[in-house]
């Protein structure tokens, strides 16, 4: 079983670069990821380097810190107590006026036996997981995605 994994996949979304990358901010992800509901300990700081948010899925709580955000990439550090810690990045590979190709990368380390099992399952299903992202994003009309980003 792995103690650490590095997984990456490419996706293409029918959005210009700025709008595509905005879908991977804490607020932007609400438009296409069911159950994604980040909580912000400092509500005045929801984006940009140093922004902190927390997500919960079942009994698991993950704390995220935005490490970098610019016009070409957004990168997070994430920590799930007793399970995993590492980074997640979404980077623009190339962009056209209405389409953007992105690379999604996870680099995670297990923090114990539960994390090791989680990493193994995650790595095995990673390509399907990311393919689901692409399909979920494509199912959201562009105007709906913009609304979620502005209202959060």
ChimeraX attribute file (.defattr): number of C-alpha atoms within 10 A of each C-alpha:
attribute: neighborCount
match mode: 1-to-1
recipient: residues
	/A:1	10
	/A:2	13
	/A:3	16
	/A:4	18
	/A:5	16
	/A:6	14
	/A:7	15
	/A:8	16
	/A:9	16
	/A:10	17
	/A:11	18
	/A:12	21
	/A:13	21
	/A:14	19
	/A:15	21
	/A:16	15
	/A:17	22
	/A:18	14
	/A:19	19
	/A:20	24
	/A:21	25
	/A:22	20
	/A:23	22
	/A:24	21
	/A:25	20
	/A:26	24
	/A:27	21
	/A:28	23
	/A:29	22
	/A:30	19
	/A:31	22
	/A:32	22
	/A:33	14
	/A:34	9
	/A:35	11
	/A:36	16
	/A:37	17
	/A:38	20
	/A:39	16
	/A:40	17
	/A:41	12
	/A:42	10
	/A:43	11
	/A:44	8
	/A:45	13
	/A:46	20
	/A:47	17
	/A:48	16
	/A:49	16
	/A:50	15
	/A:51	20
	/A:52	24
	/A:53	22
	/A:54	18
	/A:55	18
	/A:56	15
	/A:57	10
	/A:58	6
	/A:59	5
	/A:60	11
	/A:61	14
	/A:62	17
	/A:63	19
	/A:64	24
	/A:65	19
	/A:66	23
	/A:67	18
	/A:68	16
	/A:69	20
	/A:70	12
	/A:71	11
	/A:72	15
	/A:73	18
	/A:74	22
	/A:75	23
	/A:76	22
	/A:77	19
	/A:78	22
	/A:79	19
	/A:80	19
	/A:81	14
	/A:82	13
	/A:83	21
	/A:84	22
	/A:85	21
	/A:86	18
	/A:87	19
	/A:88	21
	/A:89	21
	/A:90	23
	/A:91	20
	/A:92	21
	/A:93	15
	/A:94	13
	/A:95	19
	/A:96	11
	/A:97	9
	/A:98	12
	/A:99	16
	/A:100	21
	/A:101	20
	/A:102	23
	/A:103	16
	/A:104	19
	/A:105	18
	/A:106	20
	/A:107	16
	/A:108	23
	/A:109	20
	/A:110	22
	/A:111	17
	/A:112	14
	/A:113	14
	/A:114	12
	/A:115	22
	/A:116	21
	/A:117	15
	/A:118	16
	/A:119	24
	/A:120	17
	/A:121	12
	/A:122	15
	/A:123	17
	/A:124	11
	/A:125	11
	/A:126	17
	/A:127	15
	/A:128	12
	/A:129	13
	/A:130	17
	/A:131	14
	/A:132	14
	/A:133	18
	/A:134	17
	/A:135	14
	/A:136	14
	/A:137	21
	/A:138	15
	/A:139	11
	/A:140	13
	/A:141	12
	/A:142	15
	/A:143	8
	/A:144	11
	/A:145	21
	/A:146	16
	/A:147	12
	/A:148	16
	/A:149	19
	/A:150	9
	/A:151	8
	/A:152	12
